[in-house]
Amino acid sequence: MGCYETEIIDEKSAIREIAECNHRLNDLINAMNELGVPPEKWSDNMMVQYYIKRLKKARSVLVQKLL
């Protein structure tokens, strides 16, 4: 799995994108923990912001597809 946005065309691709973003965010948070970055600073990280944006988009598309 690469670090690129995938086109969300159906529920399956939305779920895959959500899983990918969750995995990447988890890796970033673990790395910041190891580096001693306090939790209140995590949201300042541009990669965290990027994956949160992707996660919100995928979640929104999934909700629309399920309605």
C-alpha positions as CSV (number, residue, x, y, z in Angstrom):
1,M,0.0,0.0,0.0
2,G,1.4,3.3,-1.0
3,C,1.1,6.8,0.2
4,Y,-1.3,8.0,-2.4
5,E,-5.0,8.8,-2.6
6,T,-7.2,6.2,-4.2
7,E,-10.4,6.9,-6.1
8,I,-13.3,6.0,-4.0
9,I,-15.9,4.4,-6.3
10,D,-17.8,2.1,-4.0
11,E,-18.3,0.9,-0.4
12,K,-15.4,-1.5,-0.7
13,S,-12.9,1.1,-1.8
14,A,-14.1,3.6,0.9
15,I,-13.6,0.9,3.6
16,R,-10.1,0.2,2.1
17,E,-9.2,3.9,2.2
18,I,-10.5,4.2,5.8
19,A,-8.4,1.2,6.8
20,E,-5.3,2.6,5.0
21,C,-5.7,6.0,6.7
22,N,-6.2,4.5,10.1
23,H,-3.1,2.4,9.7
24,R,-1.0,5.3,8.6
25,L,-2.3,7.6,11.4
26,N,-1.5,4.8,13.9
27,D,2.0,4.5,12.5
28,L,2.5,8.3,12.7
29,I,1.2,8.5,16.3
30,N,3.4,5.6,17.4
31,A,6.5,7.3,15.8
32,M,5.6,10.6,17.5
33,N,5.2,8.8,20.9
34,E,8.7,7.3,20.4
35,L,10.1,10.7,19.7
36,G,8.4,12.2,22.8
37,V,6.0,14.5,20.9
38,P,3.2,15.4,23.3
39,P,-0.3,14.4,22.2
40,E,-1.5,18.0,22.0
41,K,1.1,18.6,19.2
42,W,0.1,15.6,17.0
43,S,-2.5,17.6,15.1
44,D,0.2,20.1,14.1
45,N,1.9,17.5,12.0
46,M,1.1,17.9,8.3
47,M,1.0,14.2,7.6
48,V,-1.5,13.7,10.4
49,Q,-3.6,16.5,8.9
50,Y,-3.3,14.9,5.5
51,Y,-4.5,11.5,6.6
52,I,-7.3,12.9,8.7
53,K,-8.5,14.8,5.6
54,R,-8.4,11.6,3.6
55,L,-10.2,9.7,6.4
56,K,-13.0,12.3,6.6
57,K,-13.4,12.2,2.9
58,A,-13.6,8.4,2.7
59,R,-16.0,8.3,5.7
60,S,-18.2,10.9,4.0
61,V,-18.3,9.0,0.7
62,L,-19.0,5.7,2.6
63,V,-22.0,7.3,4.4
64,Q,-23.4,8.6,1.1
65,K,-23.0,5.3,-0.6
66,L,-24.8,3.5,2.2
67,L,-27.8,5.9,2.2
